Amino acid sequence: MATSFDTTLNTLGITRTSAAAATTTTKSSSSLGQSDFLKLMTAQMQNQDPFNPVDNTQMVAQMAQISTTSGISEMNTTLKAMADKLGVTSTSDALSYVGKTVLTEGSTAYGRSAGGIAGSVELAGAATDVNVTISDANGAVLKTMSLGKQAAGTIGYDWDGKDTAGADAGSGPFTVAVNAQSNGTTVGATSLVWAPVQSVSTTTGAAVLTLPGLGEVPATAIRQIG
């Protein structure tokens, strides 16, 4: 049933739409600004029936509705500006990664200048036995290290670059595989490796790091910066 508010809108040539419909129409045809509201209120008071004036409660409700809509619009504008600012900050931070090493999920690692590699194992639960196996580029196992019993969380390890016979394994690339068991039951384990940041791309809006052996990795996937 049409109200006096709707009638006044029709008199002014304005069609009020529902919230759902407003999302598919343009702002100029579906929303009212402060100047529109003042014009509407003046016309409504001029055209009201003197024997049946607009109810004060209804007028207050209309004013509150316009105020709320205006406030939401201003809030959305502010939030967008904040999001844009945060995006610029994230990009600036990502660019500072170039030349540094980062810890991220992966199974390929290159040897350090001093030899060997360092990495971590991310455990989804407690384990009674955690093993890290390092192989060469051809898949031959060089070393298997036992980290023993570990609680859930991240555990670091360091390999000196020597194979089981004590020979220097070279600079890699090496393949890292992790395995965790809890009394014979497999526990979720993720391999984390250190890698130098070669370059940063922000063409998609989000910062993406290029890491040797790992390819493109989003900055949000970085666990630690060395």
N, C-alpha and C positions, 0 to 999 in steps of 0.2 A: 504494500500500500504506500503510495507516494506521500511524503511529508511536505510541510510548507518549505522546508529546506530544498527538497527536490524541485518543487514548483518554482522557487526563485531561481534555481540553477537553469531550469528550462527557459525562463523568461530572459535570462542573460545569454542564452544560446550555449550553455555549458552542460555537458552530459557527464554525470558522475558515474565512475566505473568501479567495479569490485577490485579488491586487492589482487586477485588472481588475474583478472583481465588487464590490470595495469601493467603487469610484467610483460605483456605482449604489445603494448602501445607505446608511443613516444611520450616523453616527459611533458611536452607542451600541451598535449591533448588529454592527459590523464591526471595531472597533478596541479595543485593550487599553491601559489607562492603567497607571501605575506601581503603583497599589493592586491592580488586577486581576492584574498580573504576580506580585506578592508572594503573593496568595491562591492563584494557580495553582501557583506553585513549591512552596508549603507542601503543598498537596493532592497534588501530584505525588510529593513525597518520602514523604508518609504512605501513599500507595496503591501505591508501586512494589513490584515483586516482589523480596523480599530475596535470592533466588537469581539474579536478573537485574536488578540496579540500573540506574538511568539512567546512560548513558555520560556521563563528564565532558565530553567534547568536544561532545556533543549539547546538554548543559545550557548550556555557554558560548556555543554558537551561538544558542540560544534567547534568552539574555540579551542578546547583541549585537543580535539582531533587534529586540527590544523597545526597546533603547536607541536604535537607529537610527531607529525609527518615532517615538519620543517626540521625538528631536532634530529630525526633519524637521517635525513638527507645531509645535514651538516656533519653528523658523526661519520657517515660513510665517506665523505670527502676527507675528513681528518684521518681516518683509518687508512685510506688509499695513500695519502701523503706519507704516513708512517711506514707503510709497506714498501713504498718506493725508496724511502730513506734507508730502511734496513737492507734492501736489495743492493744498494750502492755500497753499504758498509761491508756486506758479505763478499762482494766482488773485490773490494779493496783488500780485505783480509786474504782472499784466495790468491791474489796476485803476489802477496808477500810470501807465499809458499814456495815460489820458484827458487831452486837452488837448495832447498831444505829437504830433509827426509821425513816421510810420514809413515805411520803404522796403519795398515788397512787389511781387509780380508783378501787373501790370495794364496796361491801355492807356488809361485815362481819368485825366486830371490837371487840377487847377484851378490857376489862376495865383496866384502869390505877391502879397503886398501891394505889393511893389516891382516887380512885373511879371515875366512869363516863368515858366518852370518849370525844375526840375532833375530829373534821373533817372539811370538807369544801364542798361547793356546787359550781360546775362549771356551770355557766349559759351561754347559747348560745345567749341570748338576754335579754333585760330588762324585768322585771316581776313586777307585782303589788302585788303578794302574793307568798311567798316561804315558804314551810313547810318541816320539817325533822321529819320523824317518826321512832322511835326506838322500836324494838320488841325483845322479848327474843328468846331462841333457839326453843321454841315450836310455835312461831308465834304470841304470845299474845302481844298486843301493850302495851308498858310501858310508853311511853311519845311521845307527838307530839309537836314540837316546831315551832312557827311561826317566821320567820325572816323578815316578812313584805315586803315592797317594796324595790327592789334591782335593780341596774344597771347590765348590762352584765359583766361577769367576774367571779372571784372567791371570794366567801364569806365564812368566817370561822364561826364555831359555837362551843359551849362547853356545854356538858351535865354533870350535877353534879352527875349522877348515881342514882337519886331518881325517882321513878315512880310517876304517877299522884296523888297517895295517900300519897306521901312523904316517902314511904318505900325504903330501900336500895335494889337496883335491882341486886346486886351481881357483879361478875366479867365477866359475859358473857360466851360464845360469844353472841354478839348482832347483829341483822340485821338492817341495815340502809336503809331507802327508802326516796327519795327526790321527791318533786313535785313542779312545778312552773307554775303559770298562769299569763297571762296578759289580764285583763278584760275578763276572761272566755276562753281565748285561751291558750292552753298548750305551754309552752316554754321548749326547750331542756334543761335538767338539768342532770348533772353527779355527782354521789356521790364519794367523795374522803375521804379515811380513813387513819389513821395513823397505821402503823404496824411495829413491830420489825423485823429486818433482821436476819434470822436464819443461812443461809448459802448462798454461791455464787457458781455458776457453770459457767465455761467458755469452756466446752467441744465442743460446737458448734461454737466457735469463738466469739460469742457475750455474754456479761455478763448477766446472769439470776439470779435473787434473789429469794430465797425461803422465803415466808412470811406466818405466821400462819393464817389459815382461807382463804387465797387468793391463795395459791399454788405458782407456778413459774411465776414470773413477770419480763419481760426484763428491764434492767437498764434504757433504753431509755424512759420507761413509768413513771419513777419516777418524780413527780412534785417538791418535796422538801425533804430535809434531815434535820431531827431534831437533 
